[in-house]
Amino acid sequence: MSQYKASMERLARLDIDGANNDEDENLISVDVDGSTKGVEPDDRPSTPNHNPLLSWLEAHAGVIMMPILPLLWCALFLTTMDRQSILSAWAMPLLGICSASLANAVPVGGGIVFVPVLGFFGVKLQLGTAFAVATMTFGNGVFGFLSWLRKDPGSIAWGAVPYAVLPAWIGSAYGTCNLFMTEAASRHLFAFFCVQVAVVVGWGLYRNGGTNEKDGVFSLVDDIIRTESITDRTPMKALIAILSSFTAGTILVPHIGIGNAMTTFLVCTFVWRLPAKSSVVTGILVGGWTSAVPFAIHLGVIGDVPVHLWVMGLPGVYVGARIAPLVHERLGIVTVLMAFVVFLLGTAALMVFT
């Protein structure tokens, strides 16, 4: 009896982390003989509440989003724009809304909109890539990050981030300074990668009938890890994640402006075996953080970022990043993934036939 009472007291003292609203992640069942069994509470190295900086950002994300970031944009606007620049880029806020709404709802990156559209208007691909990474750095890496941190911080798989971002930074730094593909080859590579991802995601949806939801968690694979913490960090899985991100950073990001968002989504889904929503959100944010290094190179070394287009597009990117989590929640993860497949196939066709 005393052992049973002690077990119940330990259960009462258990601190359940409410960041992701999963009430059943830290459960301890009490057997009839008073022994405890079940799922031990994980150490949650990936939960924002266990990192002082992330906890501070989560608490102050609202103030940062409004009014601090808009005021910073106003200062940037006043110091970089003139009347002619404004008139020549008047449509960029609308393009920013479209790209950021998509890029922060599915792991494609804003380049999937910017690169084809700018190419349609005669902007060469390398310049479009510079603009895409400049916009994604803020659209996904800042605005999108703060929006998701406020809306659903538990959906970010922090354990996957180092394996996705650091190798991609190294690869994108080398690839941006040493471009080795022609414009036509880059477009075809873009199309091929989009089709491959669309096939993988589409097959997962078809195989599961669009309803593979267990205990409120949808996944494209069967043996998922239901928490955002990555507990199975075997050397082989870590090596696959690192090589995948490095390859995406070296080949895809410098030439087409996107790639590591989709790569991270695939790695989180099929290597780390995370739920679909966690894989999607993590891929979205990693795509933005990856873009920071090539953006810095394009801005400070190569000097080919179209600053007036970038500055005019940021307000739209800001709005799109704020509404994307709401759209994501309203549609549901299955619908979001279906839309993901459609956008991928449409973009592949645009890259090949235009």
C-alpha atoms as one frame of an Amber mdcrd trajectory, in Angstrom:
protein
   0.000   0.000   0.000   2.806   2.423   0.846   4.517   1.637  -2.448   1.299
   2.356  -4.329   0.907   5.663  -2.481   4.488   6.655  -3.288   3.925   5.864
  -6.969   0.818   8.009  -7.040   2.713  10.886  -5.397   5.413  10.662  -8.077
   2.716  10.786 -10.742   1.183  13.869  -9.123   4.558  15.623  -9.089   5.227
  14.850 -12.753   5.700  18.097 -14.626   3.850  17.733 -17.915   5.093  20.064
 -20.605   2.098  21.724 -22.239   3.954  23.356 -25.125   2.577  20.881 -27.687
  -0.728  19.990 -25.964   0.036  16.264 -26.126  -1.270  15.168 -22.753  -0.390
  11.529 -23.253   3.334  11.889 -23.978   4.498  11.733 -20.358   2.365   8.927
 -18.949   3.309   6.496 -16.203   0.911   3.657 -15.589   0.713   2.116 -12.139
   0.481  -1.651 -12.006  -1.601  -3.493  -9.417   1.480  -4.275  -7.373   2.431
  -0.620  -7.167   5.265  -0.718  -9.732   5.434   1.904 -12.431   5.761   1.252
 -16.125   5.077   2.958 -19.417   6.627   5.908 -21.143   9.248   7.775 -19.183
   9.190  11.535 -19.573  11.870  12.435 -22.091  14.386  15.146 -21.418  12.991
  17.166 -24.348  16.169  18.796 -25.562  14.103  20.143 -28.435  11.383  21.870
 -26.431  11.631  25.668 -26.401  10.812  25.895 -22.696  14.108  24.162 -21.880
  16.206  26.789 -23.650  16.336  30.273 -22.090  16.717  32.043 -25.430  13.853
  30.154 -27.061  11.700  30.635 -23.990  12.352  34.380 -24.182  11.556  34.460
 -27.895   8.342  32.534 -27.344   7.292  34.941 -24.604   8.099  38.067 -26.639
   7.317  36.852 -30.177   4.198  39.007 -30.324   6.077  42.210 -29.502   8.854
  41.350 -31.938   6.353  40.715 -34.729   4.457  43.908 -33.926   5.731  46.627
 -33.742   9.495  45.959 -33.762   9.864  44.232 -37.147   7.549  46.638 -39.039
   9.470  49.587 -37.603  12.760  48.063 -38.725  11.321  47.607 -42.208  10.243
  51.270 -42.274  13.813  52.303 -41.492  15.120  49.992 -44.240  12.551  51.370
 -46.693  13.483  54.998 -46.020  17.195  54.340 -46.452  17.081  52.208 -49.628
  14.081  53.198 -51.758  13.337  56.082 -54.096  10.301  56.961 -56.190  11.444
  55.062 -59.283  12.246  51.937 -57.264   8.810  52.005 -55.653   7.022  52.363
 -58.992   9.014  49.529 -60.566   8.302  47.106 -57.707   4.717  47.983 -56.787
   3.473  44.390 -57.246   6.088  42.756 -55.019   3.971  42.810 -51.804   1.315
  40.686 -53.523   3.944  38.251 -54.747   5.385  38.197 -51.221   2.026  37.256
 -49.710   1.564  34.393 -52.168   5.086  33.040 -51.750   5.252  33.306 -47.955
   1.775  31.845 -47.449   2.882  28.811 -49.427   6.431  28.646 -48.083   5.268
  28.740 -44.444   2.482  26.209 -44.915   4.396  23.533 -46.844   8.161  22.881
 -46.969   8.847  24.207 -50.454  10.467  27.580 -49.832   9.496  30.902 -51.343
  11.788  30.226 -54.283   9.182  27.858 -55.704   7.156  31.004 -56.445   9.851
  33.651 -56.835  12.224  31.844 -59.179   9.601  30.821 -61.794   7.744  34.150
 -61.648  10.876  36.254 -61.927  12.095  33.977 -64.711   8.769  34.468 -66.518
   9.392  38.224 -66.447  12.870  37.807 -67.878  14.979  37.857 -64.722  17.850
  35.403 -65.067  17.801  32.429 -62.734  20.871  33.378 -60.715  19.358  36.757
 -59.883  16.067  35.079 -59.021  17.938  32.694 -56.748  19.617  35.587 -54.951
  16.235  37.190 -54.414  14.700  33.901 -53.241  17.320  33.226 -50.556  17.157
  36.870 -49.438  13.409  36.630 -48.978  13.361  33.155 -47.438  15.900  34.168
 -44.810  13.310  36.512 -43.356  10.085  34.932 -44.596  10.807  31.455 -43.219
  13.734  32.010 -40.888  12.403  35.053 -39.003   8.719  35.802 -39.691   7.727
  32.165 -40.121   9.774  31.038 -37.143   8.186  33.573 -34.807   4.708  32.785
 -36.138   5.118  29.052 -35.575   6.775  29.664 -32.220   3.657  31.540 -31.119
   1.155  29.175 -32.740   2.597  25.710 -32.111   6.153  25.575 -30.685   5.871
  21.855 -30.037   5.733  21.115 -33.765   9.377  22.158 -34.242  11.725  19.155
 -34.073  14.718  20.908 -32.557  16.720  17.692 -32.414  16.788  17.574 -36.224
  17.882  21.177 -36.732  21.687  20.831 -36.232  21.838  17.924 -38.678  19.873
  19.940 -41.250  21.265  23.474 -40.949  24.996  23.227 -40.239  25.913  20.891
 -43.155  23.707  22.935 -45.493  25.489  26.141 -44.470  28.841  24.605 -45.374
  27.560  23.235 -48.661  25.701  26.414 -49.668  28.729  28.592 -48.887  30.876
  26.508 -51.224  28.204  26.110 -53.887  27.262  29.794 -53.977  30.866  30.810
 -54.564  31.482  28.020 -57.090  28.422  27.632 -59.316  28.932  24.727 -61.670
  25.571  24.260 -63.450  24.048  26.113 -66.392  20.664  27.853 -66.166  18.962
  25.130 -68.211  20.480  22.379 -66.092  19.388  24.201 -62.933  15.807  24.429
 -64.163  15.746  20.751 -65.077  17.255  19.824 -61.721  14.591  21.921 -60.014
  11.850  20.134 -61.967  13.300  16.670 -61.326  13.598  17.286 -57.592  10.010
  18.575 -57.391   8.678  15.510 -59.207  10.627  13.137 -56.971   9.289  14.739
 -53.792   5.754  14.826 -55.219   5.916  11.101 -56.010   7.172  10.219 -52.525
   4.583  12.321 -50.710   1.775  11.335 -53.091   2.558   7.647 -52.650   2.517
   8.026 -48.881  -0.892   9.714 -49.024  -2.255   7.074 -51.415  -0.919   4.164
 -49.400  -2.468   5.489 -46.223  -5.692   6.503 -47.897  -5.213  10.053 -46.653
  -6.380   8.927 -43.222  -3.335   7.428 -41.513  -3.996   9.183 -38.230  -3.226
   7.378 -35.016  -3.971   8.984 -31.672  -4.365  12.350 -33.390  -0.983  12.152
 -35.185  -0.761  11.813 -38.962   2.325  10.393 -40.626   3.438   9.193 -44.037
   5.213   6.253 -42.379   3.999   3.634 -39.945   6.625   3.403 -37.200   6.688
   7.053 -36.166   8.115   8.612 -33.039   5.173  10.470 -31.569   7.187  13.194
 -29.861   9.256  15.950 -31.408  12.376  14.728 -29.603  14.652  12.512 -31.650
  15.601   9.597 -29.443  17.087   7.226 -32.042  20.229   9.124 -33.062  22.176
   6.217 -34.511  25.392   7.093 -36.385  23.922   5.854 -39.671  20.811   8.021
 -39.383  22.889  11.026 -38.386  25.215  10.437 -41.370  22.273  10.197 -43.790
  20.810  13.439 -42.411  24.130  15.275 -42.639  24.939  14.106 -46.174  21.424
  14.895 -47.392  21.570  18.452 -46.054  25.100  19.002 -47.344  24.094  17.805
 -50.819  21.012  20.028 -50.869  23.092  22.971 -49.684  25.813  22.401 -52.274
  23.691  21.696 -55.346  20.090  22.834 -54.904  20.236  25.982 -52.774  22.947
  27.862 -54.754  21.408  27.087 -58.144  17.631  27.224 -57.568  17.266  29.016
 -54.244  15.443  26.204 -52.446  15.934  22.544 -51.667  16.875  22.054 -48.033
  13.311  22.630 -46.825  12.073  19.678 -48.875  15.174  17.653 -48.040  14.660
  18.226 -44.312  11.005  17.251 -44.638  12.025  13.950 -46.268  14.765  13.274
 -43.688  12.457  14.035 -40.752   9.783  11.770 -42.225  11.764   8.792 -43.456
  14.958   8.891 -41.386  13.953  10.387 -38.051  10.392   8.922 -38.413   8.655
  12.034 -37.102   4.965  12.893 -37.530   3.997  14.713 -40.707   3.245  18.057
 -39.096   6.529  18.144 -37.205   8.397  17.222 -40.403   6.590  19.928 -42.374
   7.136  22.734 -39.853  10.770  21.819 -39.235  11.433  21.744 -42.977   9.820
  25.168 -43.387  12.032  26.786 -40.772  15.220  24.988 -41.796  14.718  26.278
 -45.334  14.805  29.835 -44.025  17.772  29.338 -41.730  19.728  27.615 -44.506
  19.182  30.622 -46.781  20.980  32.973 -44.379  24.485  32.015 -45.542  23.912
  32.241 -49.319  21.957  35.468 -48.748  24.924  36.992 -46.932  27.233  35.927
 -49.771  24.936  37.268 -52.484  24.486  40.543 -50.608  28.006  41.210 -49.346
  30.303  39.371 -51.770  28.567  38.875 -55.122  26.338  41.937 -54.770  23.498
  40.711 -57.002  20.537  40.916 -54.609  17.844  43.159 -56.185  17.450  45.248
 -53.044  14.459  47.303 -54.226  12.481  44.161 -55.091  13.485  42.537 -51.821
  12.530  45.514 -49.662   9.178  45.946 -51.408   8.421  42.242 -51.102   9.089
  41.995 -47.363   5.703  43.427 -46.210   3.894  40.771 -48.226   6.228  38.100
 -46.921   5.499  39.315 -43.382   1.724  39.053 -43.895   1.977  35.668 -45.584
   4.139  34.241 -42.807   1.632  35.379 -40.181  -1.391  33.806 -41.833   0.275
  30.564 -42.967  -0.017  28.727 -39.593  -3.707  29.626 -39.462  -4.242  28.302
 -42.982  -2.270  25.185 -42.082  -4.457  24.557 -39.034  -7.712  25.217 -40.882
  -6.927  22.910 -43.796  -5.342  20.074 -41.812  -2.117  18.237 -42.505  -3.560
  15.823 -45.096  -4.989  18.644 -47.222  -1.749  20.585 -46.851   0.263  17.631
 -48.147  -2.132  17.180 -51.071  -1.694  20.842 -51.959   2.050  20.322 -51.584
   1.988  17.623 -54.275  -0.052  19.786 -56.657   2.302  22.758 -56.267   5.337
  20.556 -56.804   4.008  19.079 -60.046   2.862  22.476 -61.313   6.245  24.017
 -60.593   8.044  21.147 -62.341   5.930  21.710 -65.454   6.625  25.442 -65.310
  10.367  24.855 -65.092  10.410  22.476 -68.056   8.013  24.164 -70.475   8.663
  27.882 -69.942
